[in-house]
Amino acid sequence: MKTIAIITARGGSKRIPQKNRKDFCGKPILAYSVEAAVSCGIFDEVMVSTDDSQIAAIAEEYGAKVPFYRSEKTSNDYATTTQVLLEVLEEYEKRGQSFDAGACLYPTAPFVTAKKLQKAAQLFEDSEADTLIPVVRFSYPPQRALVMKDGFLTFQYPQYLNSRSQDLDAHYHDAGQFYFFRTEALRQNQSLMVGRILPFEISEMEVQDIDSLTDWKIAEIKYQMMMEQKA
């Protein structure tokens, strides 16, 4: 099975300027995803999809390829991850290369490691899933959520008012780090979130959305803790 790793790293970032190039614990945050994909040894091709020459330079410095730049259509704020992936696959096919499966890695995912990718890839290969998605369990049961109505708090799901937390089904959310997919399934489903989805559960300590500078600092603390535990 021929596979490709696609790291999606466009240049624009409104909330954190130059986010994909910003220093994270000593090197550009993009470097972590590139190094994990290159060193895991499971991909026939590791490339970065970008519209930014500086991001391209960082990608190539750490071992990824940038054989072409992203189109204007997939470089705006409204382009979806699926559109970017399909564009990359189409461009490779124009160059005579096709892939049976792929992985999409986000550029701001320093918790992704080669070992994690290897484990996820094996689970995915052994399954009949269309997609594998890393997920993390909600730390507090969403069934016990409170909402504001007319200035007062009320239970969103009153049927769980007297339920014990341990009796409620666990809920999960996308960790926002990477995805494995079969290329034909992606074309047919037109989404990574449709079809047979295999979960890959990871610890909350290795997950952090990075949408603000505060998030960035929290992610660095978590990353340093992760490194200390491994040492």
SULDA-V187689 format. One record per residue. RES is the residue in one letter. PSI is psi in degrees with one decimal (none if undefined). NEAR is the number of other ideal C-beta (glycine too) atoms within 8 Angstrom. D_CENTER is the distance of its C-alpha to the mean C-alpha in Angstrom with 1 decimal. Layout:
RES & PSI & NEAR & D_CENTER
RES & PSI & NEAR & D_CENTER
//
This chain:
M & 122.4 & 5 & 21.9
K & 130.5 & 8 & 20.6
T & 153.0 & 14 & 16.9
I & 141.3 & 16 & 14.8
A & 124.5 & 12 & 11.7
I & 116.3 & 14 & 10.6
I & 117.6 & 18 & 9.0
T & 109.6 & 13 & 9.2
A & 77.9 & 13 & 11.3
R & 166.7 & 13 & 14.1
G & -31.8 & 11 & 16.9
G & 138.1 & 8 & 17.6
S & 118.1 & 9 & 16.6
K & -45.7 & 4 & 19.0
R & -37.6 & 6 & 18.3
I & 102.5 & 11 & 17.7
P & 136.8 & 4 & 19.6
Q & 36.9 & 7 & 18.3
K & -46.6 & 11 & 15.0
N & -13.0 & 16 & 13.3
R & -8.2 & 11 & 16.6
K & 143.2 & 10 & 17.6
D & 130.6 & 7 & 18.9
F & 106.4 & 13 & 17.0
C & 39.4 & 8 & 19.4
G & -9.3 & 4 & 21.2
K & 163.4 & 8 & 19.1
P & 138.3 & 10 & 16.8
I & -32.2 & 14 & 13.3
L & -33.1 & 17 & 12.1
A & -32.3 & 11 & 14.3
Y & -44.9 & 12 & 12.3
S & -41.5 & 15 & 9.6
V & -49.5 & 16 & 12.6
E & -40.5 & 11 & 14.8
A & -44.8 & 14 & 12.7
A & -40.8 & 15 & 12.4
V & -44.9 & 11 & 16.0
S & -18.2 & 7 & 17.5
C & -22.7 & 12 & 16.3
G & 19.3 & 6 & 18.7
I & -5.4 & 7 & 17.3
F & 141.0 & 12 & 16.5
D & -23.4 & 6 & 19.4
E & 136.0 & 11 & 17.7
V & 115.9 & 12 & 15.1
M & 158.1 & 13 & 14.9
V & 126.4 & 16 & 13.5
S & 113.5 & 13 & 14.0
T & 164.4 & 14 & 15.6
D & 9.8 & 9 & 18.8
D & 124.5 & 11 & 19.7
S & -33.0 & 5 & 22.1
Q & -38.6 & 8 & 21.4
I & -41.1 & 16 & 17.6
A & -40.6 & 12 & 18.9
A & -41.6 & 8 & 21.4
I & -43.9 & 13 & 18.9
A & -47.2 & 16 & 16.8
E & -33.6 & 10 & 20.1
E & -36.7 & 7 & 21.4
Y & 5.8 & 11 & 18.8
G & -1.1 & 8 & 19.2
A & 165.9 & 13 & 17.0
K & 149.6 & 9 & 18.8
V & 77.0 & 11 & 19.1
P & -17.5 & 7 & 21.6
F & 161.0 & 4 & 21.5
Y & 157.5 & 7 & 20.3
R & 146.2 & 10 & 18.4
S & 164.0 & 7 & 21.0
E & -34.5 & 6 & 22.1
K & -36.2 & 8 & 21.1
T & 14.1 & 12 & 17.3
S & -1.1 & 11 & 17.6
N & 177.5 & 8 & 18.6
D & -13.4 & 5 & 17.2
Y & -4.9 & 4 & 17.4
A & 136.9 & 9 & 15.6
T & 161.1 & 6 & 12.9
T & -40.9 & 8 & 9.9
T & -42.3 & 10 & 12.3
Q & -40.4 & 10 & 15.0
V & -46.1 & 14 & 13.4
L & -44.8 & 15 & 12.7
L & -36.4 & 10 & 16.2
E & -43.5 & 13 & 17.8
V & -47.8 & 12 & 16.6
L & -39.6 & 14 & 17.9
E & -42.0 & 8 & 21.0
E & -38.9 & 10 & 21.7
Y & -39.1 & 13 & 21.5
E & -33.8 & 9 & 23.9
K & -26.5 & 6 & 26.2
R & 9.9 & 7 & 26.4
G & 15.6 & 4 & 27.2
Q & 132.7 & 7 & 24.0
S & 157.7 & 8 & 22.3
F & 142.5 & 13 & 19.6
D & -33.1 & 8 & 19.6
A & 165.2 & 14 & 16.0
G & 172.8 & 14 & 12.8
A & 135.6 & 16 & 9.3
C & 123.4 & 13 & 6.7
L & 136.4 & 15 & 4.9
Y & 149.8 & 11 & 4.4
P & -13.8 & 13 & 7.9
T & 57.2 & 9 & 8.1
A & 67.6 & 12 & 6.7
P & -12.5 & 11 & 10.3
F & -8.3 & 13 & 10.2
V & 130.7 & 12 & 8.8
T & 163.9 & 7 & 12.2
A & -42.1 & 10 & 14.1
K & -39.8 & 7 & 15.6
K & -41.3 & 11 & 12.5
L & -39.7 & 15 & 11.5
Q & -44.3 & 11 & 15.2
K & -45.1 & 9 & 15.5
A & -40.5 & 13 & 12.8
A & -39.7 & 13 & 14.2
Q & -43.5 & 8 & 17.6
L & -42.2 & 11 & 17.0
F & -44.7 & 12 & 15.6
E & -34.7 & 8 & 18.5
D & -5.0 & 5 & 21.0
S & 178.1 & 8 & 20.1
E & 21.6 & 3 & 20.9
A & 153.6 & 10 & 17.6
D & -34.4 & 11 & 16.1
T & 147.8 & 16 & 12.5
L & 131.2 & 15 & 10.9
I & 123.8 & 13 & 8.4
P & 132.7 & 13 & 8.0
V & 159.2 & 12 & 10.1
V & 141.9 & 12 & 12.4
R & 137.1 & 9 & 15.9
F & 132.5 & 10 & 17.4
S & -23.9 & 4 & 19.9
Y & 135.7 & 5 & 22.5
P & 120.9 & 9 & 23.5
P & -22.8 & 7 & 22.7
Q & -18.7 & 10 & 26.0
R & 20.8 & 12 & 27.8
A & 144.9 & 8 & 26.4
L & 144.0 & 8 & 29.0
V & 159.2 & 8 & 29.4
M & 128.2 & 8 & 32.0
K & 118.7 & 7 & 34.8
D & 35.4 & 4 & 37.8
G & 1.9 & 4 & 37.1
F & 154.0 & 6 & 37.0
L & 141.3 & 6 & 34.4
T & 156.7 & 9 & 34.2
F & 131.9 & 10 & 32.1
Q & -34.7 & 6 & 29.6
Y & 80.7 & 8 & 30.4
P & -19.9 & 6 & 34.0
Q & -16.6 & 4 & 34.2
Y & 14.9 & 11 & 32.3
L & -42.9 & 6 & 34.5
N & 13.5 & 3 & 36.3
S & 142.9 & 9 & 33.6
R & 144.1 & 5 & 32.7
S & -39.6 & 7 & 29.0
Q & -11.8 & 4 & 29.3
D & -4.2 & 5 & 30.5
L & 145.2 & 11 & 27.6
D & 139.5 & 4 & 24.8
A & 142.0 & 6 & 21.5
H & 150.6 & 9 & 18.7
Y & 158.5 & 9 & 15.0
H & 157.8 & 7 & 12.0
D & 129.9 & 6 & 8.4
A & -15.2 & 10 & 6.8
G & 41.8 & 7 & 3.9
Q & -53.6 & 11 & 2.5
F & 165.3 & 13 & 3.2
Y & 140.9 & 10 & 6.1
F & 143.0 & 11 & 9.7
F & 153.9 & 15 & 12.2
R & 131.2 & 9 & 15.9
T & -40.1 & 12 & 16.9
E & -38.2 & 6 & 19.9
A & -38.4 & 11 & 18.3
L & -42.8 & 18 & 15.8
R & -40.8 & 8 & 18.9
Q & -43.2 & 7 & 20.8
N & -23.8 & 10 & 18.5
Q & 28.0 & 7 & 17.1
S & 149.2 & 8 & 14.0
L & -14.1 & 13 & 11.1
M & 20.3 & 6 & 12.5
V & 145.9 & 7 & 16.0
G & -155.2 & 10 & 18.0
R & 108.9 & 7 & 17.9
I & 120.9 & 10 & 14.7
L & 126.7 & 11 & 14.6
P & 147.0 & 8 & 13.3
F & 96.5 & 11 & 12.1
E & 134.2 & 8 & 13.2
I & 164.8 & 12 & 12.5
S & 146.0 & 6 & 14.6
E & -26.6 & 7 & 14.5
M & -12.7 & 7 & 15.6
E & 28.1 & 8 & 12.4
V & 134.3 & 12 & 10.3
Q & 116.3 & 8 & 11.0
D & 137.1 & 6 & 10.2
I & 87.8 & 10 & 11.7
D & -6.0 & 6 & 13.8
S & 168.9 & 8 & 17.2
L & -30.4 & 6 & 19.0
T & -44.1 & 6 & 19.7
D & -40.2 & 11 & 16.1
W & -45.8 & 12 & 15.9
K & -39.9 & 8 & 19.0
I & -42.1 & 9 & 17.8
A & -40.6 & 12 & 14.7
E & -39.7 & 10 & 17.2
I & -46.1 & 8 & 19.5
K & -41.1 & 12 & 17.0
Y & -44.1 & 12 & 16.1
Q & -38.2 & 9 & 19.8
M & -40.4 & 9 & 20.6
M & -42.6 & 11 & 18.2
M & -38.8 & 8 & 20.0
E & -39.1 & 7 & 23.3
Q & -38.9 & 6 & 22.8
K & -32.9 & 5 & 22.0
A & none & 4 & 25.1
//
